[in-house]
Amino acid sequence: MIIDCHGHYTTAPAPHDDWREAQKAAFKAGGDVDPAYPDISDDEIRETIEKNQLRLIKERGADFTIFSPRASTMAHHVGDEAVSKAWTRRCNDLIKRVVDLFPETFAGVCQLPQSPGVSIENSIAELERCVNELGFIGCNLNPDPSGGHWTSDPLTARSWYPFFEKMVELDVPAMVHVSGSCNHNFHATGAHYINADTTAFMQFLEGDLFKDFPTLRFIIPHGGGAVPYHWGRYRGLADMLKKPALRDHVMRNVFFDTCVYHQPGIDLLFKVIDVDNILFGSEMVGAVRGIDPETGNYFDDTKRYVDALPISAEDKAKVFEGNARRVYPRLDAILKGQGR
């Protein structure tokens, strides 16, 4: 079985996006930031999925996707906490409808109602709702709700601990995932995303978070940002900071996906990072949607890169399935319930 750990609903029905625009306009005008939501039919949702994600999943030889709202439009820096709460709930409810329509293809991961300057404790209720009521298997956690200005505490700060305690209680991981950038110095997908992935790892390295939370689990997407490609730097920094070796200090709790869009990058990822710490992911349909003129294949068809690796069938099975089921135990339970 091939499980893609990184999928976003980038093709949501137009009325959903129209509601968001109406919400933002209402906020600016001082009106109701949770206006009436449009009546989106099951057929409209089916069409957006069948023509896009489902078609590509079948064409590229995958089986299952861990699915969440579109990351770039979480936009925690837009509006205020009330705006974020309303938008988040609408997005997560829409993911739930996708999962209900295609239960053998998707499992839900939730957006959180984060907002700059607002305690992460205020996001706990939505995490509980999504896991306990909607059956979601994890969350996307934004380490920078300010949208590129980095006004939040590092992920290792005590201010994050109440949320991490709830993650441990629910036994769900978080994908570290920022949203859009409102800082013109940082292109969202080309700079801000990679910056955030790298920053989160360095924060974990500097701190001692996993001494306090030995079962806490994070997926750092986009191949781990810059980390695998500067692994010697991070090993050296750990040594200079008098931290344990990375394999013991961080890598029992942190995992990378395969959202790296060329073969040499994937080759190096697997050469540097232990196979037990890599989950297959494509971010499809996501940041890079075009065809690579050098190969004639889509950049985000990452299964091709993993298939081409000179690793054992056992290791490929870990990357394609086993690691995801281990990192997301609620996914494992869902699949076992389906006889898979």
KELO-79031 format. One record per residue (C-alpha): residue number from 1; residue in one letter; x, y, z. Coordinates in Angstrom, 3 decimals, padded with zeros to 6 digits. Example, Ala and Ser with C-alpha at 12.3 -4.5 7.8 and 13.67 -1.06 7.14 Angstrom:
<sites>
<i:1 | aa:a | xx:012.300 | yy:-004.500 | zz:007.800>
<i:2 | aa:s | xx:013.670 | yy:-001.060 | zz:007.140>
</sites>
This chain:
<sites>
<i:1 | aa:m | xx:000.000 | yy:000.000 | zz:000.000>
<i:2 | aa:i | xx:001.245 | yy:003.489 | zz:-000.836>
<i:3 | aa:i | xx:000.265 | yy:006.247 | zz:001.583>
<i:4 | aa:d | xx:000.913 | yy:009.891 | zz:000.729>
<i:5 | aa:c | xx:001.368 | yy:011.741 | zz:004.027>
<i:6 | aa:h | xx:001.095 | yy:015.220 | zz:002.528>
<i:7 | aa:g | xx:-002.002 | yy:016.207 | zz:000.584>
<i:8 | aa:h | xx:-003.974 | yy:019.477 | zz:000.659>
<i:9 | aa:y | xx:-007.427 | yy:020.332 | zz:-000.664>
<i:10 | aa:t | xx:-006.066 | yy:022.830 | zz:-003.159>
<i:11 | aa:t | xx:-009.035 | yy:022.310 | zz:-005.478>
<i:12 | aa:a | xx:-011.853 | yy:023.123 | zz:-003.039>
<i:13 | aa:p | xx:-015.163 | yy:024.226 | zz:-004.601>
<i:14 | aa:a | xx:-015.327 | yy:027.883 | zz:-005.638>
<i:15 | aa:p | xx:-018.191 | yy:028.725 | zz:-003.228>
<i:16 | aa:h | xx:-015.914 | yy:027.799 | zz:-000.322>
<i:17 | aa:d | xx:-013.288 | yy:030.303 | zz:-001.471>
<i:18 | aa:d | xx:-015.994 | yy:032.867 | zz:-002.186>
<i:19 | aa:w | xx:-017.161 | yy:032.526 | zz:001.429>
<i:20 | aa:r | xx:-013.627 | yy:033.289 | zz:002.585>
<i:21 | aa:e | xx:-013.503 | yy:036.456 | zz:000.499>
<i:22 | aa:a | xx:-016.873 | yy:037.517 | zz:001.928>
<i:23 | aa:q | xx:-015.591 | yy:036.839 | zz:005.426>
<i:24 | aa:k | xx:-012.495 | yy:038.977 | zz:004.916>
<i:25 | aa:a | xx:-014.595 | yy:041.797 | zz:003.483>
<i:26 | aa:a | xx:-016.969 | yy:041.568 | zz:006.436>
<i:27 | aa:f | xx:-014.065 | yy:041.810 | zz:008.862>
<i:28 | aa:k | xx:-012.778 | yy:044.968 | zz:007.191>
<i:29 | aa:a | xx:-016.274 | yy:046.445 | zz:007.286>
<i:30 | aa:g | xx:-016.805 | yy:045.520 | zz:010.925>
<i:31 | aa:g | xx:-019.502 | yy:042.976 | zz:010.117>
<i:32 | aa:d | xx:-020.243 | yy:039.327 | zz:010.880>
<i:33 | aa:v | xx:-017.072 | yy:037.271 | zz:010.376>
<i:34 | aa:d | xx:-019.041 | yy:034.009 | zz:010.219>
<i:35 | aa:p | xx:-021.636 | yy:034.687 | zz:007.524>
<i:36 | aa:a | xx:-023.971 | yy:032.037 | zz:006.168>
<i:37 | aa:y | xx:-022.004 | yy:029.271 | zz:004.501>
<i:38 | aa:p | xx:-023.009 | yy:028.236 | zz:000.952>
<i:39 | aa:d | xx:-024.808 | yy:024.994 | zz:000.226>
<i:40 | aa:i | xx:-022.103 | yy:022.916 | zz:-001.469>
<i:41 | aa:s | xx:-023.432 | yy:019.617 | zz:-002.767>
<i:42 | aa:d | xx:-021.710 | yy:016.250 | zz:-002.495>
<i:43 | aa:d | xx:-021.546 | yy:016.181 | zz:-006.281>
<i:44 | aa:e | xx:-019.585 | yy:019.447 | zz:-006.344>
<i:45 | aa:i | xx:-017.076 | yy:018.000 | zz:-003.901>
<i:46 | aa:r | xx:-016.858 | yy:014.725 | zz:-005.823>
<i:47 | aa:e | xx:-016.133 | yy:016.590 | zz:-009.042>
<i:48 | aa:t | xx:-013.258 | yy:018.586 | zz:-007.527>
<i:49 | aa:i | xx:-011.683 | yy:015.421 | zz:-006.108>
<i:50 | aa:e | xx:-012.343 | yy:012.967 | zz:-008.949>
<i:51 | aa:k | xx:-010.938 | yy:015.293 | zz:-011.609>
<i:52 | aa:n | xx:-007.861 | yy:016.183 | zz:-009.609>
<i:53 | aa:q | xx:-006.489 | yy:014.332 | zz:-006.567>
<i:54 | aa:l | xx:-008.263 | yy:011.026 | zz:-007.161>
<i:55 | aa:r | xx:-007.321 | yy:010.962 | zz:-010.848>
<i:56 | aa:l | xx:-003.680 | yy:011.693 | zz:-010.094>
<i:57 | aa:i | xx:-003.519 | yy:009.218 | zz:-007.213>
<i:58 | aa:k | xx:-004.625 | yy:006.488 | zz:-009.622>
<i:59 | aa:e | xx:-002.392 | yy:007.639 | zz:-012.467>
<i:60 | aa:r | xx:000.698 | yy:007.792 | zz:-010.251>
<i:61 | aa:g | xx:000.144 | yy:004.496 | zz:-008.503>
<i:62 | aa:a | xx:-000.657 | yy:005.607 | zz:-004.951>
<i:63 | aa:d | xx:-003.513 | yy:004.346 | zz:-002.782>
<i:64 | aa:f | xx:-004.230 | yy:006.688 | zz:000.098>
<i:65 | aa:t | xx:-003.672 | yy:010.333 | zz:001.078>
<i:66 | aa:i | xx:-003.504 | yy:012.074 | zz:004.431>
<i:67 | aa:f | xx:-005.544 | yy:015.141 | zz:003.541>
<i:68 | aa:s | xx:-005.783 | yy:018.614 | zz:005.040>
<i:69 | aa:p | xx:-006.994 | yy:022.107 | zz:004.114>
<i:70 | aa:r | xx:-004.905 | yy:024.127 | zz:001.721>
<i:71 | aa:a | xx:-001.886 | yy:025.361 | zz:003.673>
<i:72 | aa:s | xx:-001.347 | yy:028.640 | zz:001.863>
<i:73 | aa:t | xx:-004.880 | yy:029.787 | zz:002.650>
<i:74 | aa:m | xx:-004.844 | yy:028.997 | zz:006.362>
<i:75 | aa:a | xx:-003.596 | yy:032.605 | zz:006.547>
<i:76 | aa:h | xx:-003.509 | yy:032.873 | zz:010.315>
<i:77 | aa:h | xx:-002.249 | yy:036.445 | zz:009.974>
<i:78 | aa:v | xx:-005.507 | yy:037.583 | zz:008.320>
<i:79 | aa:g | xx:-008.132 | yy:039.161 | zz:010.533>
<i:80 | aa:d | xx:-008.266 | yy:038.246 | zz:014.196>
<i:81 | aa:e | xx:-008.896 | yy:035.160 | zz:016.310>
<i:82 | aa:a | xx:-012.628 | yy:035.125 | zz:015.539>
<i:83 | aa:v | xx:-011.882 | yy:035.202 | zz:011.800>
<i:84 | aa:s | xx:-009.412 | yy:032.352 | zz:012.125>
<i:85 | aa:k | xx:-011.765 | yy:030.240 | zz:014.237>
<i:86 | aa:a | xx:-014.641 | yy:030.553 | zz:011.789>
<i:87 | aa:w | xx:-012.480 | yy:029.931 | zz:008.706>
<i:88 | aa:t | xx:-010.739 | yy:026.970 | zz:010.329>
<i:89 | aa:r | xx:-013.992 | yy:025.289 | zz:011.259>
<i:90 | aa:r | xx:-015.345 | yy:025.685 | zz:007.718>
<i:91 | aa:c | xx:-012.137 | yy:024.238 | zz:006.240>
<i:92 | aa:n | xx:-012.024 | yy:021.269 | zz:008.582>
<i:93 | aa:d | xx:-015.705 | yy:020.476 | zz:008.064>
<i:94 | aa:l | xx:-015.083 | yy:020.437 | zz:004.316>
<i:95 | aa:i | xx:-012.216 | yy:017.964 | zz:004.744>
<i:96 | aa:k | xx:-014.538 | yy:015.772 | zz:006.797>
<i:97 | aa:r | xx:-017.002 | yy:015.719 | zz:003.901>
<i:98 | aa:v | xx:-014.242 | yy:014.633 | zz:001.499>
<i:99 | aa:v | xx:-013.222 | yy:011.822 | zz:003.835>
<i:100 | aa:d | xx:-016.825 | yy:010.685 | zz:004.229>
<i:101 | aa:l | xx:-017.263 | yy:010.590 | zz:000.450>
<i:102 | aa:f | xx:-013.951 | yy:008.780 | zz:-000.165>
<i:103 | aa:p | xx:-013.149 | yy:006.894 | zz:003.070>
<i:104 | aa:e | xx:-010.892 | yy:004.364 | zz:001.351>
<i:105 | aa:t | xx:-008.714 | yy:007.108 | zz:-000.155>
<i:106 | aa:f | xx:-008.460 | yy:009.923 | zz:002.395>
<i:107 | aa:a | xx:-007.968 | yy:010.492 | zz:006.118>
<i:108 | aa:g | xx:-008.276 | yy:013.955 | zz:007.596>
<i:109 | aa:v | xx:-005.699 | yy:016.207 | zz:009.201>
<i:110 | aa:c | xx:-006.911 | yy:019.477 | zz:010.647>
<i:111 | aa:q | xx:-006.065 | yy:023.119 | zz:010.297>
<i:112 | aa:l | xx:-005.828 | yy:024.980 | zz:013.619>
<i:113 | aa:p | xx:-007.407 | yy:028.351 | zz:014.510>
<i:114 | aa:q | xx:-004.103 | yy:029.996 | zz:015.317>
<i:115 | aa:s | xx:-003.731 | yy:033.775 | zz:015.380>
<i:116 | aa:p | xx:-000.747 | yy:036.049 | zz:016.073>
<i:117 | aa:g | xx:-000.440 | yy:036.922 | zz:019.740>
<i:118 | aa:v | xx:-003.091 | yy:034.380 | zz:020.769>
<i:119 | aa:s | xx:-002.170 | yy:031.452 | zz:023.010>
<i:120 | aa:i | xx:-001.934 | yy:028.073 | zz:021.308>
<i:121 | aa:e | xx:-004.127 | yy:026.798 | zz:024.146>
<i:122 | aa:n | xx:-007.025 | yy:028.361 | zz:022.258>
<i:123 | aa:s | xx:-006.486 | yy:025.826 | zz:019.470>
<i:124 | aa:i | xx:-006.904 | yy:022.799 | zz:021.713>
<i:125 | aa:a | xx:-010.700 | yy:022.701 | zz:021.436>
<i:126 | aa:e | xx:-010.594 | yy:022.468 | zz:017.632>
<i:127 | aa:l | xx:-007.971 | yy:019.729 | zz:017.779>
<i:128 | aa:e | xx:-010.181 | yy:017.763 | zz:020.170>
<i:129 | aa:r | xx:-013.254 | yy:018.307 | zz:017.972>
<i:130 | aa:c | xx:-011.461 | yy:017.182 | zz:014.842>
<i:131 | aa:v | xx:-009.912 | yy:014.089 | zz:016.417>
<i:132 | aa:n | xx:-012.733 | yy:012.973 | zz:018.702>
<i:133 | aa:e | xx:-015.753 | yy:014.003 | zz:016.627>
<i:134 | aa:l | xx:-014.553 | yy:014.117 | zz:013.015>
<i:135 | aa:g | xx:-012.127 | yy:011.192 | zz:013.205>
<i:136 | aa:f | xx:-009.039 | yy:013.106 | zz:012.066>
<i:137 | aa:i | xx:-005.614 | yy:011.595 | zz:012.610>
<i:138 | aa:g | xx:-003.389 | yy:014.627 | zz:013.166>
<i:139 | aa:c | xx:-002.983 | yy:018.365 | zz:012.697>
<i:140 | aa:n | xx:-000.994 | yy:020.986 | zz:010.821>
<i:141 | aa:l | xx:000.812 | yy:023.236 | zz:013.293>
<i:142 | aa:n | xx:001.994 | yy:026.676 | zz:012.192>
<i:143 | aa:p | xx:005.134 | yy:027.807 | zz:014.068>
<i:144 | aa:d | xx:004.696 | yy:031.318 | zz:012.619>
<i:145 | aa:p | xx:001.079 | yy:032.536 | zz:012.564>
<i:146 | aa:s | xx:002.361 | yy:036.040 | zz:011.773>
<i:147 | aa:g | xx:002.972 | yy:035.039 | zz:008.152>
<i:148 | aa:g | xx:006.709 | yy:035.556 | zz:007.868>
<i:149 | aa:h | xx:007.496 | yy:037.947 | zz:010.715>
<i:150 | aa:w | xx:008.185 | yy:035.255 | zz:013.349>
<i:151 | aa:t | xx:006.611 | yy:036.857 | zz:016.393>
<i:152 | aa:s | xx:005.802 | yy:033.571 | zz:018.167>
<i:153 | aa:d | xx:007.885 | yy:031.772 | zz:020.774>
<i:154 | aa:p | xx:010.102 | yy:028.932 | zz:019.534>
<i:155 | aa:l | xx:008.375 | yy:025.558 | zz:019.440>
<i:156 | aa:t | xx:010.415 | yy:024.468 | zz:022.449>
<i:157 | aa:a | xx:009.036 | yy:027.250 | zz:024.680>
<i:158 | aa:r | xx:006.730 | yy:026.419 | zz:027.576>
<i:159 | aa:s | xx:003.929 | yy:028.398 | zz:025.967>
<i:160 | aa:w | xx:003.442 | yy:025.496 | zz:023.504>
<i:161 | aa:y | xx:003.338 | yy:022.822 | zz:026.183>
<i:162 | aa:p | xx:-000.443 | yy:022.713 | zz:026.814>
<i:163 | aa:f | xx:-001.004 | yy:021.932 | zz:023.135>
<i:164 | aa:f | xx:001.735 | yy:019.313 | zz:023.099>
<i:165 | aa:e | xx:000.210 | yy:017.696 | zz:026.174>
<i:166 | aa:k | xx:-003.066 | yy:017.359 | zz:024.268>
<i:167 | aa:m | xx:-001.280 | yy:015.902 | zz:021.240>
<i:168 | aa:v | xx:000.299 | yy:013.269 | zz:023.472>
<i:169 | aa:e | xx:-003.022 | yy:012.527 | zz:025.157>
<i:170 | aa:l | xx:-004.747 | yy:012.077 | zz:021.782>
<i:171 | aa:d | xx:-001.708 | yy:010.285 | zz:020.328>
<i:172 | aa:v | xx:-001.643 | yy:012.411 | zz:017.166>
<i:173 | aa:p | xx:001.349 | yy:013.916 | zz:015.361>
<i:174 | aa:a | xx:001.639 | yy:017.385 | zz:013.883>
<i:175 | aa:m | xx:003.010 | yy:018.358 | zz:010.523>
<i:176 | aa:v | xx:004.964 | yy:021.595 | zz:010.975>
<i:177 | aa:h | xx:003.460 | yy:023.768 | zz:008.241>
<i:178 | aa:v | xx:003.393 | yy:027.512 | zz:007.823>
<i:179 | aa:s | xx:000.881 | yy:029.317 | zz:005.645>
<i:180 | aa:g | xx:001.085 | yy:032.268 | zz:003.279>
<i:181 | aa:s | xx:003.757 | yy:034.919 | zz:003.640>
<i:182 | aa:c | xx:002.865 | yy:038.563 | zz:004.162>
<i:183 | aa:n | xx:006.539 | yy:039.497 | zz:004.294>
<i:184 | aa:h | xx:007.612 | yy:040.495 | zz:000.790>
<i:185 | aa:n | xx:011.133 | yy:039.218 | zz:001.468>
<i:186 | aa:f | xx:009.905 | yy:035.623 | zz:001.540>
<i:187 | aa:h | xx:008.134 | yy:033.951 | zz:-001.345>
<i:188 | aa:a | xx:005.608 | yy:031.633 | zz:000.297>
<i:189 | aa:t | xx:006.465 | yy:028.253 | zz:-001.205>
<i:190 | aa:g | xx:009.990 | yy:029.000 | zz:-002.424>
<i:191 | aa:a | xx:011.348 | yy:030.600 | zz:000.736>
<i:192 | aa:h | xx:008.903 | yy:030.845 | zz:003.656>
<i:193 | aa:y | xx:008.017 | yy:027.134 | zz:003.689>
<i:194 | aa:i | xx:011.622 | yy:025.988 | zz:003.484>
<i:195 | aa:n | xx:012.715 | yy:028.599 | zz:006.035>
<i:196 | aa:a | xx:010.090 | yy:027.360 | zz:008.470>
<i:197 | aa:d | xx:011.001 | yy:023.697 | zz:008.047>
<i:198 | aa:t | xx:014.640 | yy:024.479 | zz:008.713>
<i:199 | aa:t | xx:013.850 | yy:026.831 | zz:011.595>
<i:200 | aa:a | xx:011.634 | yy:024.280 | zz:013.339>
<i:201 | aa:f | xx:014.369 | yy:021.664 | zz:013.194>
<i:202 | aa:m | xx:016.936 | yy:024.075 | zz:014.614>
<i:203 | aa:q | xx:014.557 | yy:024.976 | zz:017.428>
<i:204 | aa:f | xx:014.197 | yy:021.294 | zz:018.282>
<i:205 | aa:l | xx:017.980 | yy:020.950 | zz:018.194>
<i:206 | aa:e | xx:018.563 | yy:023.906 | zz:020.533>
<i:207 | aa:g | xx:015.941 | yy:022.821 | zz:023.050>
<i:208 | aa:d | xx:015.174 | yy:019.754 | zz:025.097>
<i:209 | aa:l | xx:011.510 | yy:019.345 | zz:024.143>
<i:210 | aa:f | xx:011.632 | yy:015.604 | zz:023.706>
<i:211 | aa:k | xx:012.965 | yy:015.017 | zz:027.203>
<i:212 | aa:d | xx:009.639 | yy:016.378 | zz:028.414>
<i:213 | aa:f | xx:007.583 | yy:014.754 | zz:025.644>
<i:214 | aa:p | xx:009.326 | yy:011.525 | zz:024.598>
<i:215 | aa:t | xx:006.337 | yy:010.352 | zz:022.490>
<i:216 | aa:l | xx:005.631 | yy:013.658 | zz:020.734>
<i:217 | aa:r | xx:005.924 | yy:013.361 | zz:016.948>
<i:218 | aa:f | xx:006.437 | yy:015.964 | zz:014.224>
<i:219 | aa:i | xx:006.633 | yy:015.646 | zz:010.468>
<i:220 | aa:i | xx:008.779 | yy:018.344 | zz:008.892>
<i:221 | aa:p | xx:007.640 | yy:018.526 | zz:005.262>
<i:222 | aa:h | xx:009.305 | yy:019.467 | zz:001.996>
<i:223 | aa:g | xx:012.111 | yy:017.016 | zz:002.620>
<i:224 | aa:g | xx:013.027 | yy:018.639 | zz:005.921>
<i:225 | aa:g | xx:013.764 | yy:022.045 | zz:004.442>
<i:226 | aa:a | xx:017.522 | yy:022.607 | zz:004.263>
<i:227 | aa:v | xx:018.328 | yy:020.150 | zz:007.031>
<i:228 | aa:p | xx:019.275 | yy:016.907 | zz:005.224>
<i:229 | aa:y | xx:021.366 | yy:018.855 | zz:002.745>
<i:230 | aa:h | xx:023.401 | yy:020.528 | zz:005.522>
<i:231 | aa:w | xx:023.403 | yy:017.577 | zz:007.917>
<i:232 | aa:g | xx:027.028 | yy:018.075 | zz:008.899>
<i:233 | aa:r | xx:026.236 | yy:021.614 | zz:009.999>
<i:234 | aa:y | xx:023.469 | yy:020.417 | zz:012.298>
<i:235 | aa:r | xx:025.509 | yy:017.563 | zz:013.711>
<i:236 | aa:g | xx:028.284 | yy:020.057 | zz:014.361>
<i:237 | aa:l | xx:025.941 | yy:022.544 | zz:016.002>
<i:238 | aa:a | xx:024.548 | yy:019.830 | zz:018.255>
<i:239 | aa:d | xx:028.090 | yy:019.045 | zz:019.327>
<i:240 | aa:m | xx:028.936 | yy:022.722 | zz:019.916>
<i:241 | aa:l | xx:025.771 | yy:023.198 | zz:021.963>
<i:242 | aa:k | xx:026.637 | yy:020.149 | zz:024.082>
<i:243 | aa:k | xx:023.554 | yy:018.281 | zz:022.911>
<i:244 | aa:p | xx:023.343 | yy:014.526 | zz:022.377>
<i:245 | aa:a | xx:023.801 | yy:013.105 | zz:018.893>
<i:246 | aa:l | xx:020.909 | yy:014.051 | zz:016.616>
<i:247 | aa:r | xx:019.722 | yy:010.457 | zz:016.301>
<i:248 | aa:d | xx:018.992 | yy:010.454 | zz:020.040>
<i:249 | aa:h | xx:018.216 | yy:014.126 | zz:020.640>
<i:250 | aa:v | xx:015.761 | yy:014.820 | zz:017.788>
<i:251 | aa:m | xx:015.322 | yy:011.992 | zz:015.334>
<i:252 | aa:r | xx:013.296 | yy:009.686 | zz:017.564>
<i:253 | aa:n | xx:010.526 | yy:012.266 | zz:017.315>
<i:254 | aa:v | xx:011.005 | yy:014.069 | zz:013.994>
<i:255 | aa:f | xx:010.288 | yy:012.755 | zz:010.490>
<i:256 | aa:f | xx:010.725 | yy:014.160 | zz:006.984>
<i:257 | aa:d | xx:008.589 | yy:013.631 | zz:003.888>
<i:258 | aa:t | xx:009.649 | yy:013.152 | zz:000.262>
<i:259 | aa:c | xx:008.308 | yy:016.428 | zz:-001.143>
<i:260 | aa:v | xx:011.586 | yy:017.069 | zz:-002.943>
<i:261 | aa:y | xx:011.083 | yy:017.582 | zz:-006.623>
<i:262 | aa:h | xx:014.135 | yy:016.121 | zz:-008.313>
<i:263 | aa:q | xx:015.992 | yy:012.822 | zz:-008.177>
<i:264 | aa:p | xx:019.326 | yy:014.121 | zz:-006.804>
<i:265 | aa:g | xx:017.512 | yy:015.699 | zz:-003.864>
<i:266 | aa:i | xx:015.705 | yy:012.463 | zz:-003.044>
<i:267 | aa:d | xx:018.933 | yy:010.508 | zz:-003.443>
<i:268 | aa:l | xx:020.689 | yy:012.723 | zz:-000.909>
<i:269 | aa:l | xx:017.726 | yy:012.672 | zz:001.491>
<i:270 | aa:f | xx:017.894 | yy:008.888 | zz:001.650>
<i:271 | aa:k | xx:021.673 | yy:008.826 | zz:001.828>
<i:272 | aa:v | xx:021.686 | yy:011.117 | zz:004.880>
<i:273 | aa:i | xx:018.470 | yy:010.386 | zz:006.800>
<i:274 | aa:d | xx:017.579 | yy:006.987 | zz:008.237>
<i:275 | aa:v | xx:014.836 | yy:005.290 | zz:006.264>
<i:276 | aa:d | xx:012.746 | yy:004.933 | zz:009.439>
<i:277 | aa:n | xx:012.440 | yy:008.728 | zz:009.545>
<i:278 | aa:i | xx:011.132 | yy:009.251 | zz:006.001>
<i:279 | aa:l | xx:007.468 | yy:009.221 | zz:004.963>
<i:280 | aa:f | xx:006.324 | yy:009.249 | zz:001.365>
<i:281 | aa:g | xx:004.674 | yy:012.538 | zz:000.442>
<i:282 | aa:s | xx:003.995 | yy:014.460 | zz:-002.747>
<i:283 | aa:e | xx:002.077 | yy:017.624 | zz:-001.739>
<i:284 | aa:m | xx:-000.055 | yy:016.894 | zz:-004.791>
<i:285 | aa:v | xx:-001.780 | yy:019.000 | zz:-006.052>
<i:286 | aa:g | xx:000.460 | yy:021.614 | zz:-004.516>
<i:287 | aa:a | xx:003.298 | yy:024.073 | zz:-004.751>
<i:288 | aa:v | xx:004.860 | yy:022.889 | zz:-008.017>
<i:289 | aa:r | xx:002.384 | yy:021.621 | zz:-010.589>
<i:290 | aa:g | xx:004.242 | yy:021.732 | zz:-013.875>
<i:291 | aa:i | xx:006.134 | yy:019.179 | zz:-015.940>
<i:292 | aa:d | xx:009.906 | yy:019.027 | zz:-015.582>
<i:293 | aa:p | xx:011.291 | yy:019.691 | zz:-019.094>
<i:294 | aa:e | xx:014.361 | yy:017.625 | zz:-018.228>
<i:295 | aa:t | xx:012.380 | yy:014.453 | zz:-017.505>
<i:296 | aa:g | xx:008.974 | yy:014.928 | zz:-019.112>
<i:297 | aa:n | xx:007.308 | yy:014.026 | zz:-015.797>
<i:298 | aa:y | xx:005.493 | yy:016.149 | zz:-013.263>
<i:299 | aa:f | xx:007.810 | yy:017.651 | zz:-010.659>
<i:300 | aa:d | xx:005.513 | yy:016.496 | zz:-007.831>
<i:301 | aa:d | xx:005.274 | yy:012.900 | zz:-009.035>
<i:302 | aa:t | xx:007.597 | yy:011.944 | zz:-006.192>
<i:303 | aa:k | xx:006.805 | yy:008.235 | zz:-006.292>
<i:304 | aa:r | xx:008.986 | yy:007.992 | zz:-009.398>
<i:305 | aa:y | xx:011.978 | yy:009.246 | zz:-007.419>
<i:306 | aa:v | xx:011.457 | yy:006.775 | zz:-004.583>
<i:307 | aa:d | xx:010.893 | yy:003.927 | zz:-007.051>
<i:308 | aa:a | xx:014.258 | yy:004.732 | zz:-008.635>
<i:309 | aa:l | xx:016.200 | yy:004.503 | zz:-005.364>
<i:310 | aa:p | xx:018.617 | yy:001.584 | zz:-004.977>
<i:311 | aa:i | xx:017.097 | yy:000.503 | zz:-001.658>
<i:312 | aa:s | xx:015.488 | yy:-002.755 | zz:-000.604>
<i:313 | aa:a | xx:011.833 | yy:-003.616 | zz:-001.044>
<i:314 | aa:e | xx:011.582 | yy:-003.736 | zz:002.744>
<i:315 | aa:d | xx:012.841 | yy:-000.165 | zz:003.059>
<i:316 | aa:k | xx:010.510 | yy:001.055 | zz:000.323>
<i:317 | aa:a | xx:007.610 | yy:-000.559 | zz:002.175>
<i:318 | aa:k | xx:008.563 | yy:001.439 | zz:005.265>
<i:319 | aa:v | xx:008.619 | yy:004.705 | zz:003.330>
<i:320 | aa:f | xx:005.437 | yy:004.032 | zz:001.367>
<i:321 | aa:e | xx:003.352 | yy:002.590 | zz:004.200>
<i:322 | aa:g | xx:004.911 | yy:001.349 | zz:007.418>
<i:323 | aa:n | xx:006.317 | yy:004.623 | zz:008.682>
<i:324 | aa:a | xx:003.056 | yy:006.489 | zz:008.112>
<i:325 | aa:r | xx:001.090 | yy:003.850 | zz:010.009>
<i:326 | aa:r | xx:003.586 | yy:004.071 | zz:012.874>
<i:327 | aa:v | xx:003.685 | yy:007.883 | zz:013.043>
<i:328 | aa:y | xx:-000.103 | yy:008.171 | zz:012.632>
<i:329 | aa:p | xx:-001.505 | yy:005.378 | zz:014.843>
<i:330 | aa:r | xx:-005.068 | yy:006.559 | zz:014.262>
<i:331 | aa:l | xx:-004.511 | yy:006.026 | zz:010.543>
<i:332 | aa:d | xx:-003.304 | yy:002.513 | zz:011.259>
<i:333 | aa:a | xx:-006.508 | yy:001.856 | zz:013.200>
<i:334 | aa:i | xx:-008.645 | yy:003.201 | zz:010.356>
<i:335 | aa:l | xx:-006.898 | yy:001.044 | zz:007.783>
<i:336 | aa:k | xx:-007.103 | yy:-002.059 | zz:009.969>
<i:337 | aa:g | xx:-010.822 | yy:-001.354 | zz:010.375>
<i:338 | aa:q | xx:-011.061 | yy:-001.444 | zz:006.573>
<i:339 | aa:g | xx:-009.220 | yy:-004.751 | zz:006.473>
<i:340 | aa:r | xx:-006.043 | yy:-003.219 | zz:005.009>
</sites>
